[in-house]
Amino acid sequence: MARQLIVYLSDTWPQTPQAPWVLLDDNGHRLDSGHTEVRHWPAADTCQAVLGGAQCVCLQLALPRAPRREEDKLLRYVLAERLLGEVDQQHLSVIARQRTDSGQTLSLAVVTRLRVRTLVAQFSALGRPLDKLVAALDTPSNDGCRLDIAADGSLLLHHPGESLACDPGWLTEALRQVLPTDDKVSPPKLTIRHFPEEDPTIGRQEARAAGWLTTHDIEWPWWQEAQAAHNLLHGEFAPRQHNGTLTGRLRLPLWLVALSGIVWLAGTGGELLWQRWQLADTRQRTEQVFRLALPGLPAISPEAQLIKQLDRQRERHGELRSDDFLALLASWLQAVGTNAEDAIETLRYADGQLTLTLRRPPPAGWQAALAVHGLSGQTDTAQANTIHLQARMPP
């Protein structure tokens, strides 16, 4: 016997973990029910969720006559004036369609794409993939006005042609707005339905204040109406057939592995692109400085040309060049520390290169320290304690 679990979700689920549920057999008969957290939900072959409260908005839109291929574009254009959020962020479901002389009238159920995507992912992670997602508002009343009171206290007001979620503070005004104007119906009747655990007197005072004659103590068979409601899982959210094979069981882990690989590649590629952009930006700024400092000269190696020009200007004003003897010696002492002065045995300077013969090996990391101070150095191939220093020129 196949068993079906139907869960009523408030707009605060799963932050509020408790939810009403009903377990049905394959004939739709109720086997069990409760209002518990996920871990206490019974095992079932299929799972269905009902969106309560204001998670879904039901609208009626009149569209002019247009080719079918233009319907989606026209629908989004009309919706842009009715919805507060971006239309592209909404999941649209056509639940009714009626032809008119001027075009057609559509009944739509609108839910945010994020909410649908989140619920589908959460139920899949629980091992209870959704076969159907419906809206509690998708149960219009064709024979009068009806007020449904959910387990979380949310109010759903149905009257012919429209259903809406109602704030408790505005219930009286909302009931007054939908009060029939036909004088032959006096006073009109309002059916109030509620969950078993809800107070049956909720809404009675507001209804009478608005001019309604109420009928009470009617339990809301929300799970029965959910089976007749329209499935909101279509398009990108269409449920996949359950697959008990090894491939079906491994689909989620393989998908996660593939997603991790894509994220890693995207991160690595993004970092490389960022570094290339930084390098290109640095080169561009260097060339701009070069053109300002040396107008009219071709930029062959801008950094090296700027350093050479700077050395010429220093020399012209009686200052040390970057490859002068004292400049090289001072940079060496700054790089390795002044305590290395007594380690120098001999000095030799020629053609912008300073050769040092040391009494002991240079300290560890001396080449990296030299690079920070704009020097490059290497040891002599014949004598390990002999070091050749020169100003580090850009490539």
C-alpha positions in Angstrom: 0.0 0.0 0.0 1.5 3.3 -1.1 1.4 6.0 1.6 1.4 9.7 1.0 2.6 12.4 3.4 1.1 15.9 3.1 2.8 18.7 5.2 1.4 22.2 5.8 4.2 24.7 5.8 4.0 28.1 7.4 6.1 31.0 6.1 8.5 30.5 9.1 9.3 26.9 8.3 11.9 25.5 8.9 12.9 28.2 11.4 9.8 27.1 13.2 10.4 23.3 12.9 6.9 22.0 13.9 4.5 21.5 11.0 1.1 19.9 10.7 1.0 16.7 8.6 -1.4 14.0 7.5 -0.5 10.5 6.3 -2.9 9.1 3.7 -3.3 5.7 2.1 -3.5 5.1 -1.7 -7.2 5.7 -1.5 -6.9 9.1 0.2 -8.0 7.9 3.6 -6.3 9.4 6.6 -4.1 7.0 8.5 -2.4 9.3 10.9 -1.9 13.0 11.6 0.2 15.2 13.8 1.9 18.5 14.4 5.6 17.7 15.0 9.2 18.3 13.9 10.7 16.7 10.9 12.3 13.8 12.8 8.8 12.6 13.9 7.2 12.6 10.5 6.2 9.1 9.4 7.7 7.2 6.6 5.9 7.6 3.3 6.3 6.7 -0.4 5.5 10.2 -1.7 5.7 13.7 -0.1 3.6 16.8 -0.8 3.8 20.2 0.8 1.2 23.0 1.1 2.3 26.6 1.2 0.3 28.4 3.9 -0.1 32.1 4.7 1.2 34.8 2.3 4.0 32.6 0.7 1.9 32.5 -2.4 -0.1 35.3 -4.1 -3.1 34.4 -6.3 -3.8 37.0 -9.0 -6.2 37.4 -11.9 -4.8 39.2 -15.0 -6.6 40.2 -18.1 -4.3 39.9 -21.2 -5.1 41.3 -24.6 -5.3 39.0 -27.6 -1.7 38.1 -28.7 0.2 35.2 -30.3 0.9 32.4 -27.8 4.7 32.9 -28.2 4.2 36.5 -26.9 2.2 35.4 -23.9 5.1 35.1 -21.5 6.6 38.5 -22.4 3.1 40.1 -22.2 2.4 38.4 -18.9 5.6 39.7 -17.3 5.0 43.2 -18.5 1.5 43.2 -16.9 2.8 41.6 -13.7 5.5 44.3 -13.3 2.8 46.7 -12.3 1.2 44.4 -9.8 4.1 42.9 -7.9 6.5 44.7 -5.5 9.5 42.5 -6.4 11.2 41.8 -9.7 9.2 39.6 -12.0 12.3 37.5 -12.9 12.6 36.5 -9.2 9.1 35.1 -9.2 7.9 31.5 -10.1 4.6 31.8 -12.0 2.0 29.1 -12.3 -1.1 29.4 -14.5 -3.9 27.7 -12.6 -6.8 28.8 -14.7 -7.4 30.3 -18.2 -10.6 31.8 -19.5 -11.0 33.2 -23.0 -12.7 36.5 -23.4 -13.8 38.7 -26.4 -10.8 41.0 -26.0 -8.2 38.3 -25.1 -8.0 36.0 -22.0 -8.1 36.1 -18.2 -5.4 34.2 -16.4 -5.5 33.0 -12.8 -1.9 32.9 -11.5 -0.2 31.6 -8.4 3.0 33.6 -7.7 5.8 32.3 -5.4 9.3 33.6 -5.1 11.8 31.4 -6.9 14.0 31.5 -3.9 11.3 30.0 -1.7 10.5 27.2 -4.1 14.2 26.4 -4.7 14.9 26.4 -1.0 12.0 24.1 -0.2 12.8 21.6 -3.0 16.5 21.5 -1.8 15.5 21.1 1.9 13.1 18.3 1.3 15.6 16.5 -0.9 18.2 16.8 1.8 15.7 15.3 4.3 15.3 12.3 2.0 11.7 13.3 1.2 11.8 14.8 -2.3 8.7 16.7 -3.1 6.3 15.2 -5.7 3.9 18.1 -5.4 3.9 21.7 -4.0 0.6 23.5 -3.8 -0.7 26.7 -2.3 -3.4 26.8 0.4 -4.8 29.9 -1.5 -5.5 27.7 -4.5 -8.9 26.6 -3.2 -11.3 29.3 -4.3 -14.8 29.4 -3.0 -17.6 29.3 -5.5 -20.5 29.3 -3.1 -20.0 32.2 -0.7 -17.3 33.6 1.4 -14.9 31.5 3.5 -12.3 32.2 6.2 -9.7 29.5 6.8 -7.6 29.6 10.0 -4.3 27.7 9.8 -2.3 26.1 12.7 0.1 29.1 12.8 -2.8 31.5 13.1 -2.6 32.8 9.6 -5.8 33.7 7.9 -6.9 32.9 4.3 -10.0 34.7 3.0 -11.7 33.1 0.0 -14.6 34.6 -1.9 -15.9 34.0 -5.4 -13.2 34.9 -7.9 -10.4 35.7 -5.4 -8.4 34.3 -2.5 -5.9 36.3 -0.3 -3.9 36.0 2.9 -5.2 38.4 5.5 -3.4 40.1 8.4 -5.4 39.6 11.6 -5.3 43.3 12.4 -7.0 44.1 9.1 -9.5 41.2 9.1 -12.6 43.3 9.9 -11.7 45.8 7.1 -11.0 42.9 4.6 -14.4 41.2 5.5 -16.2 44.5 5.0 -14.6 45.0 1.5 -15.9 41.6 0.3 -19.3 42.0 1.9 -22.0 41.3 -0.8 -24.0 44.4 -1.8 -27.1 42.5 -2.8 -29.9 43.6 -0.5 -31.7 40.3 -1.0 -29.0 38.5 1.0 -29.3 39.7 4.6 -27.2 39.0 6.5 -24.7 37.1 4.4 -23.1 33.9 5.7 -19.4 33.5 6.3 -18.0 30.0 6.8 -15.1 29.8 9.2 -12.9 26.7 9.0 -10.0 25.9 11.3 -7.4 23.4 12.2 -8.4 21.0 15.0 -6.1 22.6 17.5 -7.2 26.2 16.8 -9.7 28.2 18.7 -13.1 28.0 16.8 -14.1 31.4 18.0 -11.2 33.2 16.2 -12.6 35.6 13.6 -16.2 35.6 14.9 -16.1 39.0 16.5 -14.4 40.6 13.4 -16.9 39.0 11.1 -20.0 40.2 13.0 -18.4 43.7 13.2 -18.2 43.7 9.4 -21.8 42.6 9.0 -21.5 38.9 8.4 -23.5 36.0 9.9 -20.9 33.4 10.8 -21.0 29.7 10.9 -18.5 27.9 13.1 -17.0 24.6 14.3 -16.1 23.4 10.9 -12.8 21.5 10.6 -10.7 22.5 7.6 -9.9 19.5 5.5 -6.8 21.1 4.0 -5.2 17.8 3.0 -8.1 16.9 0.8 -8.2 20.2 -1.0 -4.4 20.0 -1.4 -4.8 16.9 -3.6 -7.0 18.8 -6.0 -4.9 22.0 -6.1 -2.5 22.7 -8.9 1.1 21.5 -8.7 3.5 24.5 -8.6 6.5 22.2 -9.4 7.0 22.7 -13.1 9.6 23.9 -15.4 13.0 24.0 -13.7 11.4 22.7 -10.5 9.6 19.7 -12.1 10.0 16.7 -9.8 12.2 13.9 -11.1 11.1 10.2 -11.0 12.5 8.4 -7.9 15.3 6.2 -8.9 16.3 3.4 -6.6 19.2 2.2 -8.7 22.8 2.9 -7.8 23.0 5.8 -10.2 19.9 7.3 -8.6 21.4 7.0 -5.1 24.7 8.4 -6.2 23.2 11.3 -8.2 23.4 13.8 -5.3 27.0 13.0 -4.2 28.1 13.1 -7.8 26.4 16.4 -8.3 28.1 17.8 -5.2 31.5 16.6 -6.4 30.9 18.2 -9.8 29.7 21.4 -8.2 32.8 21.5 -6.0 35.0 21.1 -9.1 33.2 23.9 -10.9 33.5 26.2 -7.9 37.3 25.4 -7.6 37.8 26.0 -11.3 35.8 29.2 -11.2 37.8 30.4 -8.1 41.1 29.6 -9.7 40.2 31.1 -13.0 38.8 34.2 -11.3 42.0 34.6 -9.3 44.2 34.3 -12.5 42.0 36.8 -14.2 42.3 39.2 -11.2 46.1 38.9 -11.2 46.3 39.5 -15.0 44.1 42.5 -14.6 46.3 43.9 -11.8 49.5 43.2 -13.9 47.9 45.0 -16.9 46.8 47.9 -14.7 50.3 48.3 -13.2 51.9 48.2 -16.7 49.4 50.8 -17.9 50.0 53.1 -15.0 53.8 52.7 -15.5 53.5 53.7 -19.1 51.4 56.7 -18.2 54.1 57.8 -15.8 56.8 57.2 -18.4 55.0 59.3 -21.0 54.7 62.2 -18.5 58.3 61.9 -17.3 59.9 61.2 -20.6 57.8 62.6 -23.4 58.8 61.8 -26.9 60.8 58.6 -26.0 59.6 55.2 -27.1 58.6 52.9 -24.2 60.7 49.8 -24.7 61.2 48.9 -21.0 59.5 51.7 -19.1 60.6 50.7 -15.6 64.3 50.3 -16.6 64.2 53.5 -18.6 62.7 55.4 -15.7 65.4 54.1 -13.3 68.2 55.0 -15.7 66.7 58.5 -16.2 66.4 58.9 -12.4 70.1 57.8 -11.9 71.1 60.4 -14.5 69.2 63.1 -12.7 70.7 62.1 -9.3 74.2 62.1 -10.8 73.5 65.6 -12.3 72.5 66.9 -8.9 75.4 65.3 -7.1 73.4 62.5 -5.5 74.2 58.8 -5.4 73.0 56.6 -8.3 71.3 53.3 -7.4 74.4 51.4 -8.7 77.0 53.6 -6.9 79.5 52.0 -4.4 78.0 53.6 -1.3 74.5 53.0 -2.4 75.1 49.3 -2.9 77.1 48.9 0.4 74.4 50.7 2.3 71.6 48.5 0.8 73.7 45.4 1.7 74.0 46.5 5.3 70.3 47.3 5.6 69.4 43.9 4.1 71.6 41.7 6.3 71.9 44.0 9.3 74.7 46.2 10.6 76.1 43.4 12.8 77.4 41.9 9.5 79.9 44.8 9.1 82.8 42.8 10.7 82.0 39.9 8.4 83.3 41.8 5.4 86.9 41.0 4.6 87.5 42.7 1.2 85.5 45.1 -1.1 85.8 45.6 -4.8 83.7 47.8 -7.0 83.7 48.1 -10.8 81.1 49.0 -13.5 78.2 49.2 -11.1 78.9 45.9 -9.4 80.1 45.5 -5.8 82.0 42.3 -4.9 82.2 41.3 -1.2 84.5 38.7 0.3 83.1 37.6 3.6 84.8 35.9 6.6 81.8 33.7 7.1 78.8 32.5 5.0 76.0 35.1 4.5 72.9 34.8 6.7 70.0 32.7 5.5 67.5 34.4 3.2 70.0 37.1 2.2 68.9 37.1 -1.5 65.2 37.7 -0.6 66.3 40.5 1.8 68.4 42.1 -1.0 65.4 42.0 -3.4 63.4 44.0 -0.9 66.1 46.7 -1.0 66.3 46.7 -4.8 69.5 44.6 -5.1 70.2 41.3 -6.8 73.1 39.1 -5.6 74.8 35.8 -6.4 77.6 33.8 -4.9 80.8 33.3 -6.8 81.1 29.8 -8.3 84.7 29.4 -7.2 84.5 31.0 -3.7 81.3 30.4 -1.7 82.0 33.4 0.6 82.3 35.8 -2.3 79.1 37.7 -3.3 78.5 39.9 -6.3 75.9 42.7 -5.8 74.3 45.0 -8.3 71.3 47.2 -8.6 68.2 45.1 -9.5 66.9 46.2 -12.8 63.4 45.3 -14.0 63.1 42.9 -16.9 
